[in-house]
Amino acid sequence: MVNAPSSAPNGHLSALVAVLSLLLFSTSADLYWGYRDFTGQILPWWLVCFTIVGIAGKFCVPLLRAIKAGQFIREDGPQSHLQKSGTPTMGGIYVIPVGVGAALLSSGMAEQVWAASGLTVGFGLVGWWDDWQILRKKSNKGLSPKMKLILQGLLALVFCGWLTLTRSWLDLTTIDLPFGWVLPLGIFFFPLALFVILGSTNATNLTDGLDGLAAGTGAIALMGMALLIFPKDQALAKFCACMAGSYLGFLWHNRHPAQVFMGDTGSLALGGALAAIALIANMLWGLLVVGLLFVWESISVIAQVSYYKATKNEQGVGKRLFKMAPYHHHLELSGWHETKIVLVFYGVAIGLVWMAIVLLQFG
């Protein structure tokens, strides 16, 4: 068991870093990048969602506790997490409606925002079903991996069908890249789109393992996408900002020590939102950059499983690349306090957004 050092960073500091970073992005958009009133159009809706979700948590968290929606902690995880057993989960049920509702209202019910909202809500419902099964069975096993993948795949196919009906073939299958490059994929666009949607949702789900980790890094990534797509699609940028504000408002109750977890309800919806934004705005390279932390978390799991299987001995026991995967658990078992890990991940997430902005401005 890893003991928390007395000098461990406070959860309030983690929340403050995430808030200040998003304010910095907003003001920089107007002052340095010449965006036309990014702060005036985006920041108010971000602030509205942040405030509503923050206040809603005061009522929803006790309600979740009252209905005994407590998290079941897996026994093979870090032993320090066992004390979190019973913390209310499914917090995404009050995060998603606020973000989606505000996004539709602020965008004038724009078609692309309806589509992004639909995919977000769809994955949120899959996550809710998974969370509900966990609570009903009183174990940490919800939907079977096969059933979850089938449902995710169906949602991805429906979304790709909408893209096909609303885009010309050339626009749909030609991927924009930095430096004016383009990548014509033709029919191969569809396997890529499915991979992006499924990969994004499962990556954010894997990242949701420490107090405030997925909510904060997700909010930063969403605001980063807002900055990248604002010049070409202001309605979708408002969707990004509304969802970022909602997840940041949730962070106020999810920071260490967490009063509530987002559950699969919130983490799958987060990945669905990011994937929808990137595909609608033709900003896949942007998602790759601002979401590189989520990618790394997934890679660490894949590498861990693959290496273990490849090094199995006659007794069927293999070696491990990391002490535990995803990578944030490796750092935790290496002696890092979870609030330190979260702060470092926030810093990396902020750096990735700046990197994406540089590529956009000078690429």
Buried (B, 14 or more C-beta within 10 A) or exposed (E): EBEEEEEBBEBEBBBEBBBEBBBBBBEBBBEEBEBEEBBEBBBBBBBBBBEBBBEBBEEBBEEBBEEEBBBBBEEEBBEBBEEBEEBBBBBBBBBBBBBBBBBBBBBEEBEBBBBBBBBBBBBBBBBBBBBBBBBEEEEBEBBEEEBBBEBBEEBBEEBBEBBBEEBEEEEBBBBBEBEEEEBEBEEEBBEBBBEBBBBBBBBBBBBBBBBBBBBBBBBBBBBBBBBBBBBEBBBBBBBBBBBBBBBBBBBBBBBBBBBBBBBBBBBBBBBBBBBBBBBBBBBBBBBBBBBBBBBBBBBBBEBBBEBBEEEEEEEEEBEBBBBBBBBBBBBBBEEBBBBBBBBBBBEBBBEBBBBBBEBBEEE
